[in-house]
C-alpha cells in the first residue's frame, strides 16, 4: 500500500527548515521525501500547500479518565480526588477501560497527537483499544498488583515499530511502599529499562516525603537507583536545585502538564529553569478528569506563556522550542526513535496543519504560530503508522464514532449511578 | 426569511437551564423558542441534539492586527512594540485595515464570537468590513485625530440593532494628554455616554502615571469624570483596593485579556477579587499581534484556571461563571441588551456547540465543559443577525475566503517589506 502526500510544506524536524515537496509512504513507513515524486500510489492526497510535520507525543496521559471529564470541576483537590474520582474508579468492570480509552483516542486524533504514554488500570484493555483503532501507545505499569516477571516479559517484548509497547513505573512516592520502589529499581537494573513516575506535582507531596524519609521525592528515588537507566517524571513543579542537578546527571526527563497543574491549582513548573539546566522536556495532557481537554495546542501555549509571565520576560521560552518539546522532546523521553522526525525509513506518524485556517493567516512565522495561535481546529489530518485515521474532521478508525460515544456514556452513567 | 433550528439543546442564559427545543428566527430576530415548532421555514437546520447558546462577546480587540500575528513573537515588550509593531503601523495606506479586518472576522466566526469591541485606525474601513461580512462590531474611538463633533454624531446614531455602533474612548493615560482626557470626559457628560480605555495593563504604566500625576491611572481618570456615565477598562491587571472600590461605585466594567497578558508578560489580573467585589467582568482577545489567536475558548480557560493557580485553590472561579462572563458579562459591559440572551424579540446571534466532538464526550456538565475542554473545534455554527455565517467549518460571508487571505497577505508583505 503506497500513499502519496503531494504539494506540501514539510517541517521534517531533521533540521529547522520548512521545505516544499511530497512524501511517499509505503505501508507504515516513509520511503521518500522529495519534490514532485512520480511514483504511482494507491492513494494520493493533495496537501494544497498545507504543512506536514511529525505528530505530537503526549507523554503523560490517563486516557480512559474521560469518564470524569467535567464530572467534578471546581472542587478542592482533596475532595475532587477522594470524594469524586476514587469512588468511581472502584466501580470499573471488565470492558470499561476499553470503551473509555477509545473516546480519548478520538480526541487525540483531533489534536494531532499520534502517541500517548498511557498510565491506567486494565492495561490489556488499553492495548486492545489502541491496536483496534490504529493508535500508538506506550503503557506505563504502575499498579502494585503487576508482577515483576509479567512486567519484565512485557518490557522485553518492546519493538520500535510496535503500536503498543510497555514501560516500568511507579504511581508516585506517596502511593508506593519503599519495598516496591526497590523492587522496580532492581527490575530496571536487571533489564536496563527506564522508569517513570509522578513526582513534584504538589507542595504537600514533597512535604510528606520529607517527613517520611527526610528528603525530597526525586532525591529519594534517585538514591534508590530508580532512574539509573533513565526515565522521568510527570509534572515536576517543585524540584530543588540539588534535584535539578541530579536529574541532569541521570538523563531524567521532565514531562510537564501545565493545564492540569493550573486547573488543580498544583503550581507552575519552572520549565525555563529546567531548559537552562539542559534537561530534556516533553509535554503531557494528563487525564481529562483534571484538564479537561486532551489537547497539545493548549499545553504548548501554556508551556511558553506561563514562563513568560512568571519570569516577567516576554522573550522567555521561544515558541519553536516548545513545538520541539511537544514532538522531539516527547520522542526523546520515550525513546521513540522510529517516529521522531520525518525521514525515509521512519514510521509514518504525520499530521497536516491547515494553513488556510484563519488563525494561521497571514503566513509570517509558521512554526511559532502553531504554538501561539494553533488549536485543534487547524488539524487537517492525523496519520499513524501510515494510515489516515482523521481527515477533514472525519474519523477513520474502523468503527462508528457515535457507537463509541454511546458505549462510553453507558459506562460513565453506570459509574456515576 | 424564516430559519428554523430544530432538535437542539438550548442554553438561553435567561436562566441557567439547558432545555430541549427548537428556535424560530424571522429575519434577524428570534421569534419563538419552543418544543416542536411547526411553522414553515425557508431554511431548516437539524441540530441533532447539539447545543445552541448566545454567541461570545469579544470585548477587547484590535481585529486588523492579524498582520503582525507571529511577526514578532518572543521579544521583550518594548522592543516588540517600538521596533516591530509601530514601524509597520506607520505604513498603512487606505484599504489595508479593510482587508486585514476581514481575516480577523473569519477567525472570530470559527471561535463562536458574534461581536467584537474593536479599537483601531481607519474606523470607516472596520465598519465596511463588518457590514459586508455581516459581523456585529462596536468601534471604539481612540485616535487623537477624531474630532469631538464627529464622535458625538456617530455615538448618537447608535441603535441596538445596528451591525456597527460606536463608543467613546481614549487609548490609555500614558498616550493621551490630560486635555484630551478632559475633552472626552466633557463629551461623555454631554451625551451621557460611557468611555473605555486601556488601564492597569503593566506595572510600568501605573508607575509612570503615579510619577506624572501623583496617583494611579484609574483613580486619575475617575477623578477627571471619565467614567461618570459608565464604561470600563481593558486588562486591569494592577488595581489598588481603593481603585476597586471606585470602580464599583462607577459601574466600571473589567475587561480581562489573559492570553495577551501572559504572552507579553504583563501580569495576571486578580479576577476572583474583582468578582468578589461585585464588578461586572467581560473577556477580550486583544489583537493577534500579542495573543496570537482570536479565540474565546483559550481566554475562558485561562480566566478560570489562572485564578485557581494564583489563589492556590482548585475551587476558585467557577467555570460556568466564566462562560457567563464571555457572553452576558461582555454584553452588559457594552450595553448589548438586544443580543445578550436567547429569547423571542432578541437579535439572532446564536452559536451551535458540537456535543459530538470527542472533547465534549461523555456528557457530564456541558456548561462547565465548554470552558474547560472547549476549543474552536467544537463550534459547529455561528449565526449573526439571523444569518448563518459559518457552518460545519465552511464560511458564508459573501466572498471567497482564499481571496480574503490573498489580499491580507499582500498587505502584510508590503508592510513588512
Interface residues (C-beta under 8 A of the other chain):
Chain A: X66 X67 X68 X69 X70 X71 X73 X74 X75 X76 X77 X80 X103 X104 X106 X107 X110 X259 X261 X262 X263 X264 X265 X266 X267 X268 X288 X291 X292 X293 X294 X295 X297 X298 X301 X304 X305 X306 X308 X309 X311 X312 X313 X314 X315 X316 X317 X318 X319 X356 X357 X358 X359 X361 X362 X363 X364 X365 X366 X368 X369 X372 X373 X374 X375 X376 X377 X393 X401 X402 X405 X408 X409 X412 X413 X416
Chain B: X66 X67 X68 X69 X70 X71 X73 X74 X75 X76 X77 X80 X103 X104 X106 X107 X110 X259 X261 X262 X263 X264 X265 X266 X267 X268 X288 X291 X292 X293 X294 X295 X297 X298 X301 X304 X305 X306 X308 X309 X311 X312 X313 X314 X315 X316 X317 X318 X319 X356 X357 X358 X359 X361 X362 X363 X364 X365 X366 X368 X369 X372 X373 X374 X375 X376 X377 X393 X401 X402 X405 X408 X409 X412 X413 X416
